[in-house]
Amino acid sequence: MAQVSLRNVSKIFSGNVKAVDNVNLGIENKEFMVLVGPSGCGKSTTLRMIAGLEEITSGDIYIGDKMVNDVPAKDRDIAMVFQNYALYPHMSVFENMSFGLRLRHLPRQEIAQRVNEAAEILGIRRYLNRKPKELSGGERQRVAVGRAIVRKPMAFLFDEPLSNLDAKMRVQMRTEIHKLHIRLQTTIIYVTHDQVEAMTMGDRIAVMKDGLLQQVADPISVYDHPTNKFVAEFIGSPPMNFMRGRVIRKNGKIYFDESKFRVKMVEAMYEKMLPYDGKEVIFGIRSEDIYDKLFVSEAPPENVVRSKCEVYEPMGSEVYLYLNTGKHTFIARVGAHDRPKVNQDMDLVFDMSNVHFFDQDTEETIV
């Protein structure tokens, strides 16, 4: 296993299209690193440069202590799992999994041992004599992962491996890959556009947008302390609610004024928010930090917001309320016992200790 390091790595395609822009990223030995972002953000291009499938325009890539800029893909000692499985249809599962080992002319006994060990880990031993067409999507993906495992590489690269599976199978395979990492104790770099996959699987996640790294941290830190509005909106389901308004100072207290409502900030925010007195800012609050006043024993009156419930969405264990202040729409995630009437005004309590404020021009986090 090995560390992987990207130092000032950029990729420019013809037409001066900058797919990856000066990325600096270090992946620790045995770490599960997830690159996440919307389509076209450069995450797969970054992975392909690590694999040696794309030439870098500038910068350096290290695997272990070795710079691999000019090292062919086959000599980088990495294994890659693709989105489309890339299995040979005329070969059996055993032949697919052992193909790379046979190219290296390993002894038959060692090949059989490695394939059987990987098949046992992935629960596909009974499929070893089948052809890929006889397998389900999840089983084919297990074979693709098994083909990577038998190589015993320095690092595993996964390029959106679950995107072709149905929702139930994605959850199952997500768990299997996570358990596989714990069992193998190997370095994994995993690319996905699904922020749920990123949050549940990664030791750390690297959020990308337009070829630029936005934030790199453990999932909870990214969720609780996003570095900018893009990260705050992209990480979390439902996404964070945003409203524009003005910072107002009155009687020694600081408020956010949306025009239809006004809420008081907690004192811990005062120092960073004072420079914005009288200025427009972006207010952010997650759906789980909004409560129905009927179910709050002591609600500070300055944190109560009246809004209209436009849509009620029961999710089983919880309910999504789609609300309107008259100026902004937002979503609250409340308990299953909460059943307000649609198109009726209701009082909501904002947990002001968990809100975020962003600069209106830069969209960087203020607090």
C-alpha positions as CSV (number, residue, x, y, z in Angstrom):
1,M,0.0,0.0,0.0
2,A,1.2,3.6,-0.6
3,Q,0.5,7.3,-0.3
4,V,-0.6,9.1,-3.4
5,S,0.3,12.8,-3.9
6,L,-0.8,15.3,-6.5
7,R,1.2,18.5,-6.6
8,N,0.0,21.4,-8.7
9,V,-1.6,19.1,-11.2
10,S,-3.5,20.6,-14.1
11,K,-5.1,19.1,-17.2
12,I,-5.9,21.3,-20.3
13,F,-7.7,19.7,-23.3
14,S,-7.6,21.1,-26.8
15,G,-9.4,24.4,-27.2
16,N,-7.8,25.6,-23.9
17,V,-10.4,23.7,-21.8
18,K,-9.1,23.5,-18.3
19,A,-10.5,20.3,-16.8
20,V,-8.3,20.2,-13.7
21,D,-6.8,23.4,-12.3
22,N,-3.7,23.2,-10.1
23,V,-4.9,20.5,-7.8
24,N,-2.9,19.7,-4.6
25,L,-4.0,16.6,-2.8
26,G,-2.4,14.0,-0.6
27,I,-4.0,10.6,0.0
28,E,-2.5,8.8,3.0
29,N,-1.5,5.2,3.2
30,K,-4.6,3.0,3.7
31,E,-6.9,6.0,3.4
32,F,-10.3,5.9,1.7
33,M,-10.4,9.2,-0.3
34,V,-13.5,10.2,-2.2
35,L,-13.5,12.7,-5.0
36,V,-17.0,14.1,-5.3
37,G,-18.6,16.8,-7.4
38,P,-21.1,17.4,-10.2
39,S,-20.6,16.1,-13.7
40,G,-17.8,17.9,-15.5
41,C,-16.0,19.0,-12.3
42,G,-12.8,17.1,-13.2
43,K,-12.9,14.3,-10.7
44,S,-12.7,11.4,-13.2
45,T,-10.0,13.2,-15.2
46,T,-8.0,13.5,-12.0
47,L,-8.4,9.8,-11.3
48,R,-7.4,8.9,-14.9
49,M,-4.2,11.0,-14.5
50,I,-3.4,9.1,-11.4
51,A,-3.9,5.9,-13.3
52,G,-1.8,7.0,-16.2
53,L,-4.7,6.9,-18.7
54,E,-4.5,10.7,-19.2
55,E,-1.3,12.7,-19.6
56,I,-1.0,15.6,-17.2
57,T,-0.4,19.1,-18.6
58,S,1.6,20.3,-15.6
59,G,2.4,19.3,-12.1
60,D,3.6,16.0,-10.5
61,I,2.0,12.8,-9.4
62,Y,3.7,10.5,-6.8
63,I,2.7,7.0,-5.9
64,G,4.7,6.1,-2.8
65,D,8.0,7.9,-3.1
66,K,8.1,7.6,-6.9
67,M,7.1,10.3,-9.3
68,V,5.0,8.6,-12.0
69,N,4.5,11.4,-14.6
70,D,6.2,9.4,-17.3
71,V,5.5,5.9,-16.0
72,P,3.1,3.9,-18.2
73,A,-0.2,2.9,-16.7
74,K,0.7,-0.8,-16.6
75,D,3.8,-0.1,-14.5
76,R,2.2,2.1,-11.9
77,D,1.1,-0.8,-9.7
78,I,-2.5,0.4,-9.3
79,A,-5.8,-1.4,-10.1
80,M,-8.8,0.5,-11.5
81,V,-12.5,-0.4,-11.4
82,F,-14.6,1.2,-14.1
83,Q,-18.2,2.3,-14.3
84,N,-19.1,-0.2,-17.1
85,Y,-17.4,-3.3,-15.5
86,A,-15.2,-3.9,-18.6
87,L,-15.5,-7.7,-18.4
88,Y,-14.6,-10.0,-21.3
89,P,-17.9,-11.6,-22.4
90,H,-16.3,-14.7,-23.8
91,M,-14.4,-15.5,-20.6
92,S,-15.6,-17.1,-17.4
93,V,-15.6,-15.2,-14.1
94,F,-12.4,-17.1,-13.2
95,E,-10.7,-16.2,-16.5
96,N,-11.7,-12.5,-16.1
97,M,-10.4,-12.3,-12.6
98,S,-7.1,-14.1,-13.4
99,F,-6.5,-12.4,-16.8
100,G,-4.0,-9.8,-15.5
101,L,-2.2,-12.4,-13.5
102,R,-1.8,-14.7,-16.5
103,L,-0.4,-11.8,-18.5
104,R,2.3,-11.5,-15.8
105,H,3.0,-15.3,-16.1
106,L,2.4,-16.0,-12.4
107,P,2.4,-19.7,-11.4
108,R,-1.0,-21.4,-11.9
109,Q,-1.2,-22.4,-8.3
110,E,-0.7,-18.8,-7.1
111,I,-3.3,-17.5,-9.6
112,A,-5.9,-20.0,-8.4
113,Q,-5.2,-19.1,-4.8
114,R,-5.5,-15.4,-5.4
115,V,-8.7,-15.7,-7.4
116,N,-10.3,-18.1,-4.9
117,E,-9.4,-15.8,-2.0
118,A,-10.9,-12.7,-3.7
119,A,-14.0,-14.7,-4.7
120,E,-14.4,-15.8,-1.1
121,I,-14.1,-12.2,0.2
122,L,-16.7,-11.0,-2.4
123,G,-19.1,-14.0,-2.1
124,I,-18.8,-15.0,-5.8
125,R,-17.1,-18.4,-5.6
126,R,-20.1,-20.2,-7.0
127,Y,-20.0,-17.9,-10.1
128,L,-16.4,-18.7,-11.1
129,N,-17.4,-20.9,-14.0
130,R,-20.2,-18.6,-15.3
131,K,-19.9,-16.0,-18.1
132,P,-20.7,-12.3,-17.4
133,K,-24.0,-12.5,-19.3
134,E,-25.3,-15.0,-16.7
135,L,-24.7,-12.5,-13.8
136,S,-26.7,-9.6,-12.5
137,G,-25.3,-6.0,-12.4
138,G,-24.2,-6.3,-8.8
139,E,-22.5,-9.6,-9.4
140,R,-20.6,-8.2,-12.5
141,Q,-19.4,-5.3,-10.4
142,R,-18.1,-7.8,-7.8
143,V,-16.2,-9.6,-10.5
144,A,-14.7,-6.3,-11.6
145,V,-13.7,-5.5,-8.0
146,G,-12.3,-9.1,-7.6
147,R,-10.2,-8.6,-10.8
148,A,-8.6,-5.6,-9.0
149,I,-8.1,-7.3,-5.7
150,V,-6.1,-10.3,-7.1
151,R,-3.5,-7.8,-8.4
152,K,-2.7,-6.8,-4.8
153,P,-1.8,-3.3,-6.1
154,M,-0.4,-0.3,-4.1
155,A,-3.7,1.5,-4.6
156,F,-7.2,0.9,-5.9
157,L,-9.0,3.5,-8.1
158,F,-12.8,3.4,-8.4
159,D,-14.5,5.5,-11.2
160,E,-18.2,5.7,-10.3
161,P,-18.5,2.0,-10.0
162,L,-22.1,1.9,-8.6
163,S,-23.8,4.4,-11.0
164,N,-25.2,1.6,-13.2
165,L,-26.9,-0.3,-10.3
166,D,-30.4,0.2,-9.0
167,A,-30.9,2.0,-5.7
168,K,-31.1,-1.1,-3.5
169,M,-28.0,-2.7,-5.0
170,R,-26.1,0.6,-4.7
171,V,-26.7,0.6,-1.0
172,Q,-25.6,-3.0,-0.7
173,M,-22.4,-2.6,-2.8
174,R,-21.6,0.6,-1.0
175,T,-21.5,-1.4,2.2
176,E,-19.5,-4.2,0.6
177,I,-16.8,-1.8,-0.7
178,H,-16.6,-0.1,2.7
179,K,-16.2,-3.5,4.4
180,L,-13.6,-4.5,1.8
181,H,-11.5,-1.5,2.6
182,I,-11.6,-2.3,6.3
183,R,-10.6,-5.9,5.6
184,L,-7.8,-5.2,3.0
185,Q,-6.5,-2.1,4.7
186,T,-5.6,-0.6,1.4
187,T,-5.4,2.8,-0.2
188,I,-8.6,3.6,-2.2
189,I,-9.4,6.6,-4.3
190,Y,-13.1,6.6,-5.2
191,V,-14.9,9.0,-7.7
192,T,-18.6,9.6,-7.4
193,H,-21.2,12.4,-8.1
194,D,-23.4,11.0,-5.3
195,Q,-22.8,12.9,-2.1
196,V,-24.5,10.2,-0.1
197,E,-21.8,7.7,-1.3
198,A,-19.1,10.2,-0.4
199,M,-20.5,10.9,3.1
200,T,-21.0,7.2,4.0
201,M,-17.8,5.7,2.5
202,G,-14.9,8.2,2.7
203,D,-12.4,8.7,5.5
204,R,-12.0,12.1,3.8
205,I,-13.8,13.7,0.9
206,A,-12.5,16.1,-1.7
207,V,-15.2,18.3,-3.1
208,M,-14.5,19.6,-6.7
209,K,-16.1,22.2,-8.9
210,D,-15.0,23.4,-12.3
211,G,-11.6,21.6,-12.0
212,L,-10.9,23.2,-8.6
213,L,-10.7,21.6,-5.2
214,Q,-13.2,23.4,-3.0
215,Q,-12.7,21.6,0.3
216,V,-10.9,18.5,1.7
217,A,-11.9,17.1,5.1
218,D,-13.6,14.3,6.8
219,P,-17.4,14.0,5.9
220,I,-18.8,15.5,9.1
221,S,-16.4,18.5,9.0
222,V,-17.5,19.2,5.4
223,Y,-21.1,18.9,6.4
224,D,-20.9,21.0,9.5
225,H,-18.3,23.5,8.4
226,P,-18.6,24.0,4.6
227,T,-15.9,26.4,3.2
228,N,-18.4,28.1,0.8
229,K,-21.9,28.1,-0.5
230,F,-21.3,25.5,-3.2
231,V,-20.0,22.9,-0.7
232,A,-22.9,23.7,1.7
233,E,-25.4,23.2,-1.1
234,F,-23.8,20.1,-2.7
235,I,-23.2,18.1,0.5
236,G,-26.4,17.2,2.3
237,S,-29.8,15.8,1.3
238,P,-32.1,17.8,1.1
239,P,-29.5,20.6,0.3
240,M,-29.1,23.5,2.6
241,N,-31.7,26.2,2.4
242,F,-30.5,29.6,1.3
243,M,-32.1,33.1,1.8
244,R,-30.8,36.5,1.0
245,G,-31.2,39.4,3.4
246,R,-29.5,42.1,5.4
247,V,-27.5,42.1,8.6
248,I,-29.0,44.6,11.1
249,R,-27.6,45.7,14.5
250,K,-30.1,46.9,17.1
251,N,-29.8,47.4,20.9
252,G,-26.5,45.6,21.0
253,K,-27.9,42.6,19.2
254,I,-27.4,41.4,15.6
255,Y,-30.2,40.2,13.4
256,F,-30.6,38.7,10.0
257,D,-33.5,40.5,8.2
258,E,-35.1,38.7,5.3
259,S,-37.8,41.4,5.0
260,K,-40.6,38.9,5.7
261,F,-39.0,37.8,9.0
262,R,-36.1,38.7,11.3
263,V,-34.1,36.3,13.4
264,K,-31.4,37.0,16.1
265,M,-27.9,35.6,15.7
266,V,-26.1,33.9,18.6
267,E,-23.5,36.0,20.3
268,A,-20.7,33.6,19.1
269,M,-21.3,35.0,15.6
270,Y,-21.2,38.7,16.5
271,E,-17.4,39.2,15.9
272,K,-17.4,37.9,12.4
273,M,-20.8,39.4,11.4
274,L,-20.2,42.9,12.7
275,P,-18.3,44.0,9.5
276,Y,-21.4,43.1,7.5
277,D,-23.7,45.4,9.5
278,G,-26.2,46.9,7.0
279,K,-24.9,44.7,4.2
280,E,-26.6,41.9,2.2
281,V,-25.5,38.4,3.0
282,I,-26.7,34.8,2.2
283,F,-28.3,33.0,5.1
284,G,-28.1,29.2,5.2
285,I,-29.9,26.7,7.3
286,R,-30.2,22.9,7.0
287,S,-33.7,21.3,7.0
288,E,-33.1,19.4,10.2
289,D,-32.4,22.7,12.1
290,I,-36.0,23.9,11.5
291,Y,-38.7,22.8,14.0
292,D,-42.5,23.2,14.2
293,K,-43.1,25.5,17.1
294,L,-46.0,23.3,18.3
295,F,-43.4,20.7,19.3
296,V,-40.8,23.0,20.9
297,S,-41.2,23.6,24.7
298,E,-39.4,26.9,24.9
299,A,-39.0,28.7,21.6
300,P,-37.2,32.1,21.7
301,P,-39.7,34.5,20.1
302,E,-36.9,36.2,18.1
303,N,-36.2,32.9,16.3
304,V,-39.8,32.1,15.3
305,V,-40.6,32.4,11.5
306,R,-44.1,32.3,10.1
307,S,-44.4,30.6,6.7
308,K,-46.9,28.7,4.6
309,C,-46.7,25.0,4.1
310,E,-47.1,24.4,0.3
311,V,-46.3,20.6,0.1
312,Y,-46.3,17.9,2.7
313,E,-44.1,14.8,1.9
314,P,-44.3,11.8,4.3
315,M,-41.0,9.8,4.1
316,G,-42.0,7.2,6.7
317,S,-39.8,8.0,9.7
318,E,-39.8,11.7,8.9
319,V,-41.6,14.4,6.9
320,Y,-40.4,17.0,4.4
321,L,-42.2,20.3,4.5
322,Y,-41.9,22.6,1.5
323,L,-42.5,26.1,2.9
324,N,-42.7,29.7,1.7
325,T,-42.0,32.9,3.6
326,G,-43.5,35.0,0.9
327,K,-40.0,35.8,-0.5
328,H,-38.1,32.5,-0.2
329,T,-39.0,28.8,-0.4
330,F,-37.2,26.3,1.9
331,I,-37.5,22.7,3.2
332,A,-37.9,21.6,6.8
333,R,-37.3,18.0,7.9
334,V,-39.5,17.2,10.8
335,G,-40.8,14.1,12.7
336,A,-43.4,11.8,11.3
337,H,-45.9,12.9,14.0
338,D,-45.9,16.4,12.5
339,R,-48.8,16.8,10.0
340,P,-49.6,20.4,9.2
341,K,-52.3,21.3,6.7
342,V,-51.2,22.3,3.2
343,N,-51.6,26.0,2.3
344,Q,-51.9,26.9,6.0
345,D,-49.5,29.3,7.9
346,M,-47.4,27.7,10.6
347,D,-44.8,28.9,13.0
348,L,-41.3,27.5,12.7
349,V,-38.3,27.8,15.0
350,F,-34.8,28.2,13.5
351,D,-31.9,26.8,15.4
352,M,-29.7,29.8,15.1
353,S,-26.7,28.0,16.7
354,N,-26.4,25.9,13.6
355,V,-27.0,28.4,10.8
356,H,-24.4,29.6,8.3
357,F,-23.7,33.0,6.6
358,F,-22.0,33.5,3.3
359,D,-20.5,36.6,1.6
360,Q,-22.9,37.6,-1.1
361,D,-20.2,38.4,-3.6
362,T,-17.6,35.7,-3.1
363,E,-20.0,33.1,-1.6
364,E,-17.3,32.2,0.9
365,T,-18.3,31.2,4.4
366,I,-18.4,34.1,6.9
367,V,-19.4,31.9,9.9
